[in-house]
């Protein structure tokens, strides 16, 4: 079954050919929440996104009592992944 942006279409829905994609909601940063546990997994996720023609990814880590929001740490992790 074809996929578009990581989503499997429901029966009867045709997948479109996507030449570029922007992912606006991603748990790409390692070790912050329920996203990847380490950099290797983050890097593999980035490789997969590139192969799927994703051009940009917006990192959206959780911010809640369960997951502390630390802007400096988030900025540092983004810098390390670039």
C-alpha positions in Angstrom: 0.0 0.0 0.0 1.5 3.4 -0.9 2.2 6.0 1.7 2.2 9.8 1.8 4.1 11.6 4.5 4.3 8.4 6.6 0.5 7.9 6.7 -1.0 4.9 5.2 -4.2 5.9 3.2 -7.5 4.3 4.0 -9.1 1.9 1.5 -10.2 3.7 -1.6 -8.0 6.8 -1.0 -5.4 7.4 -3.7 -1.9 8.5 -2.6 -0.6 11.6 -4.4 2.9 11.9 -5.8 4.7 14.3 -3.5 7.8 16.0 -4.8 8.5 17.9 -1.5 7.1 17.7 2.0 7.3 19.9 5.1 6.7 18.0 8.4 5.2 20.4 10.9 4.8 18.1 13.8 7.7 15.8 14.6 9.3 14.2 17.7 12.7 14.3 16.1 14.9 15.4 19.0 16.5 12.6 21.0 16.0 12.0 24.7 13.4 14.6 25.4 10.0 12.8 25.4 8.4 9.8 23.7 10.5 10.5 20.5 13.8 8.9 19.7 16.0 7.7 22.6 19.3 8.7 21.0 21.0 10.6 18.2 21.4 7.5 16.0 17.6 7.0 15.9 17.1 10.7 15.2 19.6 10.6 12.4 17.9 7.5 10.9 14.6 9.3 11.1 16.2 12.3 9.3 17.6 10.0 6.6 14.2 8.4 6.1 12.5 11.8 5.9 15.0 12.9 3.2 14.4 9.8 1.2 10.6 10.6 1.4 11.4 14.1 -0.1 10.8 15.9 3.2 12.5 19.3 2.9 11.9 20.8 6.3 11.0 19.4 9.8 9.6 21.3 12.7 10.7 19.8 16.0 7.8 19.7 18.4 8.8 18.2 21.7 6.2 17.8 24.4 6.0 20.5 27.0 4.1 19.2 30.1 4.5 18.3 33.7 5.8 14.9 32.4 8.3 16.5 29.9 10.2 19.6 31.0 10.5 22.3 28.3 14.1 23.6 28.2 14.6 26.0 25.2 18.4 26.0 25.6 18.6 22.2 25.5 16.2 22.1 22.5 18.3 24.7 20.6 21.4 22.7 21.4 19.9 19.4 20.1 18.7 21.1 16.9 22.2 22.4 16.3 23.7 19.0 16.8 21.4 17.4 14.3 21.9 20.0 11.6 
